[in-house]
Amino acid sequence: EATVRRQLQAAGRTVEPVRHRYEEGLVGFIELLDARRGNLVARQVMTVATRDRLIATASLYKSLNGGWCDNDAEKEKFNDILSEAS
């Protein structure tokens, strides 16, 4: 997710310079649209990565019986699994 975040930041940094060059007549409208499209694609990838992380987290909790334990043996098993995962 950190890599995707860096890609999103890089894509965001490219839009403004291209917009300025477009306003000055140095590049065409297609180049501006292409920069914006790249930014939107990066945002979509970031959204999918975040969604996948949240789904994986929810699946982990669900597979561990929701994280709620009624007795000490279940609590210890839950803690062991969590420590192995990290």
C-alpha positions, -999 to 999 in steps of 0.1 A, spaced: 0 0 0 29 24 6 41 18 -29 7 26 -43 5 57 -21 39 69 -36 25 63 -71 -6 83 -63 15 112 -50 37 111 -81 7 111 -104 -8 140 -85 24 160 -89 23 156 -126 -12 171 -132 -4 207 -121 27 212 -142 9 198 -172 -21 220 -165 2 251 -164 19 241 -196 -15 236 -212 -26 271 -201 6 285 -216 -1 267 -249 29 245 -246 10 211 -246 -23 200 -261 -55 192 -243 -49 155 -249 -17 157 -227 -37 174 -199 -64 147 -201 -37 120 -201 -22 134 -169 -56 136 -152 -64 100 -164 -31 88 -148 -40 105 -116 -75 89 -116 -60 55 -123 -36 59 -94 -65 69 -71 -85 39 -82 -55 16 -75 -51 31 -41 -88 26 -34 -86 -10 -44 -55 -16 -23 -72 0 7 -104 -21 1 -83 -53 -2 -65 -45 31 -98 -39 49 -114 -70 35 -83 -91 46 -85 -76 81 -122 -83 84 -116 -119 71 -89 -124 97 -111 -113 125 -140 -134 112 -117 -165 109 -106 -159 145 -142 -160 156 -147 -123 156 -119 -116 180 -143 -120 210 -133 -148 234 -154 -162 262 -127 -180 281 -90 -177 288 -80 -206 265 -97 -189 236 -80 -156 244 -46 -172 245 -52 -190 212 -63 -157 197 -33 -138 210 -9 -166 197 -24 -164 162 -22 -126 162 15 -126 173 23 -152 146 6 -130 119 27 -100 128 
